[in-house]
Amino acid sequence: MYPLIRNRRLRANESIRRLVRETIITPDDFLVPLFVVEGKGIKEEIASMPNYYRLSLDNLEKEAKELWNMGLCAVLLFVKVPDDLKDNEGKEALNPFGLMQRAIKTVKNACPQMLVMTDVAMDPYSSYGHDGIVQDGKILNDETVEVLTEMSISHAQAGADFVAPSDMMDGRILSIREGLDDEGLLDTGIMSYSAKYASSFYGPFRDALDSAPVDIKNVPKDKKTYQMDFANRFEALRETEMDIDEGADIVMVKPGLCYLDILREIKNEVDVPVAVYQVSGEYAMLKAAAEKGWLDHDAVMMEQLTAFKRAGADIIASYFAKDVVKLLG
Ligand code: PBG
Protein backbone atom coordinates (compact mmCIF):
# COMPACT_ATOMS: atom_id res chain seq x y z
CA MET A 1 0.00 0.00 0.00
CA TYR A 2 1.14 3.57 -0.68
CA PRO A 3 3.45 5.09 0.55
CA LEU A 4 5.33 1.77 1.03
CA ILE A 5 4.59 0.72 -2.51
CA ARG A 6 5.33 3.09 -5.34
CA ASN A 7 4.52 1.51 -8.70
CA ARG A 8 6.47 4.14 -10.58
CA ARG A 9 9.76 2.53 -9.41
CA LEU A 10 9.20 -0.12 -12.07
CA ARG A 11 8.78 2.55 -14.74
CA ALA A 12 11.64 4.86 -13.80
CA ASN A 13 13.87 4.30 -16.84
CA GLU A 14 14.04 2.22 -20.01
CA SER A 15 16.29 -0.43 -18.46
CA ILE A 16 13.89 -1.30 -15.66
CA ARG A 17 11.01 -1.11 -18.13
CA ARG A 18 12.80 -3.59 -20.39
CA LEU A 19 13.40 -5.88 -17.44
CA VAL A 20 9.76 -6.07 -16.38
CA ARG A 21 8.11 -5.85 -19.82
CA GLU A 22 5.48 -8.59 -20.14
CA THR A 23 4.99 -8.67 -23.90
CA ILE A 24 7.74 -8.65 -26.53
CA ILE A 25 7.12 -8.63 -30.28
CA THR A 26 9.53 -10.76 -32.34
CA PRO A 27 9.67 -11.88 -36.00
CA ASP A 28 8.42 -15.29 -34.83
CA ASP A 29 5.00 -13.80 -34.11
CA PHE A 30 4.17 -13.03 -37.72
CA LEU A 31 2.34 -14.57 -40.60
CA VAL A 32 2.84 -12.47 -43.72
CA PRO A 33 -0.10 -12.17 -46.15
CA LEU A 34 0.97 -12.03 -49.81
CA PHE A 35 -1.10 -11.17 -52.88
CA VAL A 36 -0.23 -13.00 -56.08
CA VAL A 37 -1.16 -12.13 -59.69
CA GLU A 38 -0.57 -13.66 -63.11
CA GLY A 39 2.13 -12.14 -65.29
CA LYS A 40 5.84 -11.37 -65.17
CA GLY A 41 7.77 -8.62 -63.48
CA ILE A 42 4.65 -7.33 -61.77
CA LYS A 43 4.81 -5.45 -58.49
CA GLU A 44 1.66 -3.31 -58.36
CA GLU A 45 0.99 -1.15 -55.36
CA ILE A 46 -2.53 -1.60 -53.99
CA ALA A 47 -4.12 1.86 -54.00
CA SER A 48 -5.78 1.57 -50.59
CA MET A 49 -2.79 -0.27 -49.05
CA PRO A 50 0.26 2.00 -49.46
CA ASN A 51 3.56 0.12 -49.74
CA TYR A 52 1.77 -3.23 -50.20
CA TYR A 53 1.86 -4.98 -53.55
CA ARG A 54 0.41 -7.59 -55.83
CA LEU A 55 3.28 -9.78 -57.02
CA SER A 56 3.73 -12.00 -60.05
CA LEU A 57 5.37 -15.37 -59.40
CA ASP A 58 8.92 -14.16 -60.21
CA ASN A 59 8.56 -11.35 -57.67
CA LEU A 60 6.88 -13.70 -55.21
CA GLU A 61 10.01 -15.81 -55.31
CA LYS A 62 12.17 -12.75 -54.53
CA GLU A 63 9.82 -11.64 -51.78
CA ALA A 64 9.81 -15.07 -50.14
CA LYS A 65 13.61 -15.08 -50.06
CA GLU A 66 13.70 -11.57 -48.66
CA LEU A 67 11.20 -12.43 -45.93
CA TRP A 68 13.11 -15.56 -45.01
CA ASN A 69 16.39 -13.65 -44.82
CA MET A 70 14.73 -11.08 -42.56
CA GLY A 71 13.72 -13.85 -40.15
CA LEU A 72 10.08 -14.12 -41.14
CA CYS A 73 9.13 -17.78 -41.43
CA ALA A 74 5.48 -18.00 -42.49
CA VAL A 75 3.38 -16.64 -45.34
CA LEU A 76 -0.34 -16.67 -46.09
CA LEU A 77 -1.06 -16.73 -49.82
CA PHE A 78 -3.95 -15.04 -51.63
CA VAL A 79 -4.46 -14.91 -55.38
CA LYS A 80 -6.09 -12.38 -57.68
CA VAL A 81 -7.90 -14.38 -60.30
CA PRO A 82 -8.50 -13.02 -63.83
CA ASP A 83 -12.18 -12.25 -64.49
CA ASP A 84 -12.49 -14.76 -67.33
CA LEU A 85 -11.60 -17.59 -64.94
CA LYS A 86 -14.29 -16.69 -62.39
CA ASP A 87 -17.58 -18.56 -62.16
CA ASN A 88 -20.23 -19.38 -59.56
CA GLU A 89 -18.68 -22.73 -58.58
CA GLY A 90 -15.05 -21.70 -58.18
CA LYS A 91 -13.88 -24.31 -60.70
CA GLU A 92 -10.55 -22.57 -61.30
CA ALA A 93 -9.73 -23.02 -57.62
CA LEU A 94 -9.31 -26.74 -58.26
CA ASN A 95 -7.01 -26.36 -61.26
CA PRO A 96 -3.78 -28.19 -60.33
CA PHE A 97 -1.88 -25.64 -62.47
CA GLY A 98 -3.85 -22.66 -61.16
CA LEU A 99 -2.18 -19.54 -59.80
CA MET A 100 -2.44 -20.60 -56.15
CA GLN A 101 -1.01 -24.04 -56.85
CA ARG A 102 1.92 -22.48 -58.75
CA ALA A 103 2.41 -19.86 -56.04
CA ILE A 104 2.73 -22.56 -53.37
CA LYS A 105 5.39 -24.35 -55.42
CA THR A 106 7.20 -21.10 -56.13
CA VAL A 107 7.56 -20.28 -52.44
CA LYS A 108 8.47 -23.83 -51.48
CA ASN A 109 11.12 -24.03 -54.21
CA ALA A 110 12.61 -20.67 -53.20
CA CYS A 111 12.52 -21.34 -49.44
CA PRO A 112 11.82 -24.96 -48.56
CA GLN A 113 11.51 -24.17 -44.87
CA MET A 114 9.13 -21.25 -45.25
CA LEU A 115 5.78 -22.25 -43.77
CA VAL A 116 3.18 -21.85 -46.48
CA MET A 117 -0.43 -21.28 -45.53
CA THR A 118 -3.09 -20.77 -48.18
CA ASP A 119 -6.38 -18.94 -48.21
CA VAL A 120 -9.19 -21.40 -48.79
CA ALA A 121 -12.27 -19.49 -49.91
CA MET A 122 -14.21 -19.06 -53.10
CA ASP A 123 -14.46 -15.26 -53.28
CA PRO A 124 -11.39 -14.59 -55.47
CA TYR A 125 -12.74 -17.22 -57.88
CA SER A 126 -16.41 -16.27 -57.65
CA SER A 127 -18.03 -14.23 -60.40
CA TYR A 128 -20.33 -12.90 -57.68
CA GLY A 129 -17.62 -12.07 -55.14
CA HIS A 130 -18.99 -14.46 -52.55
CA ASP A 131 -17.32 -17.09 -50.40
CA GLY A 132 -19.85 -19.64 -51.56
CA ILE A 133 -22.03 -20.80 -54.42
CA VAL A 134 -24.92 -18.39 -54.96
CA GLN A 135 -28.38 -19.72 -55.74
CA ASP A 136 -31.69 -17.83 -55.63
CA GLY A 137 -30.23 -15.03 -53.55
CA LYS A 138 -28.67 -17.40 -51.04
CA ILE A 139 -25.20 -18.75 -50.34
CA LEU A 140 -25.35 -22.55 -50.38
CA ASN A 141 -23.55 -24.14 -47.43
CA ASP A 142 -22.99 -27.83 -48.05
CA GLU A 143 -22.26 -27.51 -51.78
CA THR A 144 -19.70 -24.82 -50.95
CA VAL A 145 -18.08 -27.01 -48.29
CA GLU A 146 -17.47 -29.66 -50.97
CA VAL A 147 -15.61 -27.12 -53.11
CA LEU A 148 -13.59 -25.91 -50.10
CA THR A 149 -12.62 -29.49 -49.30
CA GLU A 150 -11.41 -30.14 -52.85
CA MET A 151 -9.59 -26.80 -52.82
CA SER A 152 -7.82 -27.72 -49.58
CA ILE A 153 -6.74 -31.07 -51.00
CA SER A 154 -5.43 -29.33 -54.11
CA HIS A 155 -3.41 -26.83 -52.06
CA ALA A 156 -2.02 -29.57 -49.86
CA GLN A 157 -1.02 -31.64 -52.89
CA ALA A 158 0.75 -28.58 -54.30
CA GLY A 159 2.77 -28.40 -51.06
CA ALA A 160 0.89 -26.13 -48.65
CA ASP A 161 1.76 -26.78 -45.01
CA PHE A 162 -1.51 -25.39 -43.69
CA VAL A 163 -4.80 -24.55 -45.34
CA ALA A 164 -6.66 -21.57 -43.94
CA PRO A 165 -10.39 -21.60 -44.66
CA SER A 166 -11.67 -18.02 -44.38
CA ASP A 167 -15.25 -18.53 -45.54
CA MET A 168 -17.35 -19.23 -42.41
CA MET A 169 -19.49 -22.02 -43.90
CA ASP A 170 -20.79 -24.49 -41.31
CA GLY A 171 -19.00 -27.82 -41.03
CA ARG A 172 -16.13 -27.02 -43.35
CA ILE A 173 -13.38 -27.88 -40.89
CA LEU A 174 -14.63 -31.44 -40.38
CA SER A 175 -15.11 -31.93 -44.09
CA ILE A 176 -11.65 -30.55 -44.92
CA ARG A 177 -9.97 -32.68 -42.22
CA GLU A 178 -11.68 -35.83 -43.47
CA GLY A 179 -10.92 -34.92 -47.07
CA LEU A 180 -7.23 -34.38 -46.34
CA ASP A 181 -6.99 -37.56 -44.28
CA ASP A 182 -8.71 -39.64 -46.97
CA GLU A 183 -6.05 -38.46 -49.41
CA GLY A 184 -3.28 -39.39 -46.98
CA LEU A 185 -2.49 -35.71 -46.34
CA LEU A 186 -2.24 -36.31 -42.62
CA ASP A 187 0.47 -33.72 -42.01
CA THR A 188 -1.36 -30.79 -43.57
CA GLY A 189 -2.66 -28.50 -40.85
CA ILE A 190 -5.78 -26.39 -40.71
CA MET A 191 -5.82 -22.82 -39.47
CA SER A 192 -9.47 -21.94 -39.22
CA TYR A 193 -10.80 -18.42 -39.43
CA SER A 194 -13.12 -19.43 -36.58
CA ALA A 195 -14.48 -16.11 -35.40
CA LYS A 196 -14.58 -14.02 -38.54
CA TYR A 197 -16.86 -11.04 -38.35
CA ALA A 198 -18.83 -9.38 -41.15
CA SER A 199 -16.60 -6.31 -41.01
CA SER A 200 -16.29 -3.11 -42.98
CA PHE A 201 -12.54 -3.26 -42.44
CA TYR A 202 -12.03 -5.65 -45.39
CA GLY A 203 -12.51 -2.97 -48.05
CA PRO A 204 -8.87 -2.54 -49.15
CA PHE A 205 -8.39 -6.33 -49.34
CA ARG A 206 -11.35 -6.62 -51.69
CA ASP A 207 -9.74 -3.88 -53.81
CA ALA A 208 -6.50 -5.83 -53.82
CA LEU A 209 -8.13 -8.99 -55.13
CA ASP A 210 -11.08 -7.40 -56.92
CA SER A 211 -13.25 -9.75 -54.86
CA ALA A 212 -16.09 -7.58 -53.49
CA PRO A 213 -19.66 -8.90 -53.79
CA VAL A 214 -21.07 -7.68 -57.11
CA ASP A 215 -24.14 -5.48 -57.34
CA ILE A 216 -26.48 -7.76 -59.29
CA LYS A 217 -30.13 -8.57 -58.58
CA ASN A 218 -30.54 -11.70 -56.48
CA VAL A 219 -26.95 -11.64 -55.24
CA PRO A 220 -26.55 -10.72 -51.56
CA LYS A 221 -24.76 -7.35 -51.23
CA ASP A 222 -22.89 -8.34 -48.08
CA LYS A 223 -21.58 -11.42 -46.29
CA LYS A 224 -23.79 -11.18 -43.21
CA THR A 225 -25.46 -14.57 -43.72
CA TYR A 226 -22.15 -16.33 -43.14
CA GLN A 227 -19.66 -14.01 -41.43
CA MET A 228 -20.51 -13.15 -37.81
CA ASP A 229 -22.50 -10.22 -36.49
CA PHE A 230 -20.02 -7.87 -34.82
CA ALA A 231 -22.40 -7.42 -31.91
CA ASN A 232 -21.86 -11.01 -30.77
CA ARG A 233 -19.52 -12.55 -28.27
CA PHE A 234 -20.84 -15.97 -27.18
CA GLU A 235 -21.22 -16.89 -30.83
CA ALA A 236 -17.47 -16.44 -31.30
CA LEU A 237 -16.79 -18.95 -28.54
CA ARG A 238 -19.27 -21.41 -29.99
CA GLU A 239 -17.80 -21.12 -33.49
CA THR A 240 -14.28 -21.59 -32.14
CA GLU A 241 -15.11 -24.58 -29.96
CA MET A 242 -16.88 -26.27 -32.86
CA ASP A 243 -13.91 -25.72 -35.17
CA ILE A 244 -11.56 -27.25 -32.60
CA ASP A 245 -13.88 -30.26 -32.22
CA GLU A 246 -13.91 -30.61 -36.01
CA GLY A 247 -10.11 -30.70 -36.17
CA ALA A 248 -8.74 -27.15 -36.43
CA ASP A 249 -5.08 -27.00 -35.37
CA ILE A 250 -5.07 -23.21 -35.06
CA VAL A 251 -8.05 -20.90 -34.61
CA MET A 252 -8.33 -17.25 -35.54
CA VAL A 253 -10.10 -14.05 -34.60
CA LYS A 254 -10.60 -11.50 -37.36
CA PRO A 255 -10.38 -8.50 -37.61
CA GLY A 256 -7.99 -7.55 -34.82
CA LEU A 257 -8.22 -4.23 -33.12
CA CYS A 258 -11.98 -4.02 -32.62
CA TYR A 259 -12.04 -7.59 -31.32
CA LEU A 260 -9.38 -7.70 -28.60
CA ASP A 261 -12.07 -8.67 -26.08
CA ILE A 262 -12.98 -11.70 -28.19
CA LEU A 263 -9.33 -12.60 -28.63
CA ARG A 264 -8.68 -12.58 -24.89
CA GLU A 265 -11.79 -14.56 -24.15
CA ILE A 266 -10.98 -17.22 -26.71
CA LYS A 267 -7.37 -17.45 -25.55
CA ASN A 268 -8.65 -18.07 -22.02
CA GLU A 269 -11.01 -20.81 -23.17
CA VAL A 270 -9.03 -22.90 -25.64
CA ASP A 271 -5.74 -24.78 -25.64
CA VAL A 272 -4.81 -24.58 -29.32
CA PRO A 273 -2.77 -21.67 -30.70
CA VAL A 274 -4.84 -18.56 -31.39
CA ALA A 275 -4.14 -16.29 -34.34
CA VAL A 276 -5.38 -12.79 -34.97
CA TYR A 277 -5.66 -11.06 -38.34
CA GLN A 278 -4.90 -7.35 -38.40
CA VAL A 279 -6.88 -6.73 -41.57
CA SER A 280 -6.43 -4.46 -44.56
CA GLY A 281 -8.64 -1.65 -43.24
CA GLU A 282 -6.61 -1.49 -40.04
CA TYR A 283 -3.44 -1.21 -42.12
CA ALA A 284 -4.98 1.44 -44.38
CA MET A 285 -6.18 3.57 -41.45
CA LEU A 286 -2.73 3.85 -39.92
CA LYS A 287 -0.98 4.42 -43.25
CA ALA A 288 -3.43 7.22 -44.09
CA ALA A 289 -3.19 8.93 -40.71
CA ALA A 290 0.61 8.68 -40.77
CA GLU A 291 0.75 10.10 -44.32
CA LYS A 292 -1.15 13.12 -43.07
CA GLY A 293 1.26 13.47 -40.16
CA TRP A 294 -1.56 12.86 -37.69
CA LEU A 295 -0.12 9.69 -36.10
CA ASP A 296 3.41 8.43 -35.52
CA HIS A 297 3.47 5.39 -37.83
CA ASP A 298 6.02 3.22 -36.08
CA ALA A 299 4.91 4.02 -32.55
CA VAL A 300 1.23 3.32 -33.26
CA MET A 301 2.12 0.18 -35.22
CA MET A 302 4.07 -1.24 -32.27
CA GLU A 303 1.35 -0.27 -29.80
CA GLN A 304 -1.29 -2.08 -31.86
CA LEU A 305 0.79 -5.21 -32.48
CA THR A 306 1.80 -5.43 -28.83
CA ALA A 307 -1.88 -5.15 -27.91
CA PHE A 308 -2.67 -8.24 -30.00
CA LYS A 309 -0.04 -10.26 -28.25
CA ARG A 310 -1.00 -8.93 -24.83
CA ALA A 311 -4.62 -9.87 -25.58
CA GLY A 312 -3.51 -13.45 -26.21
CA ALA A 313 -2.51 -13.79 -29.86
CA ASP A 314 0.06 -16.52 -30.51
CA ILE A 315 0.24 -15.63 -34.20
CA ILE A 316 -0.35 -12.25 -35.85
CA ALA A 317 -1.24 -12.03 -39.54
CA SER A 318 -0.22 -8.49 -40.45
CA TYR A 319 0.70 -6.37 -43.44
CA PHE A 320 3.14 -4.58 -41.11
CA ALA A 321 5.35 -7.65 -40.58
CA LYS A 322 8.25 -6.36 -42.68
CA ASP A 323 7.99 -2.83 -41.26
CA VAL A 324 8.21 -4.29 -37.76
CA VAL A 325 11.20 -6.48 -38.43
CA LYS A 326 13.04 -3.55 -40.01
CA LEU A 327 12.20 -1.43 -36.98
CA LEU A 328 13.34 -4.11 -34.54
CA GLY A 329 16.64 -4.10 -36.47
C1 PBG B 1 -12.25 -13.67 -47.97
C2 PBG B 1 -11.23 -12.99 -47.15
C3 PBG B 1 -11.30 -11.66 -46.77
C4 PBG B 1 -10.16 -11.38 -46.06
C5 PBG B 1 -9.39 -12.55 -46.01
N1 PBG B 1 -10.08 -13.55 -46.67
C6 PBG B 1 -12.30 -10.64 -47.09
C7 PBG B 1 -13.72 -10.94 -46.93
O1 PBG B 1 -14.12 -11.79 -46.13
O2 PBG B 1 -14.51 -10.33 -47.64
C8 PBG B 1 -9.85 -10.03 -45.50
C9 PBG B 1 -8.45 -9.71 -45.16
C10 PBG B 1 -8.18 -8.27 -44.99
O3 PBG B 1 -9.07 -7.40 -45.04
O4 PBG B 1 -7.00 -7.95 -44.79
N2 PBG B 1 -12.40 -15.01 -47.83
Residues whose N, C-alpha, C, O or C-beta is under 5 A from the ligand:
A	BS01	PBG	A121 D123 S166 D167 F201 Y202 F205 Q278 V279 S280 G281
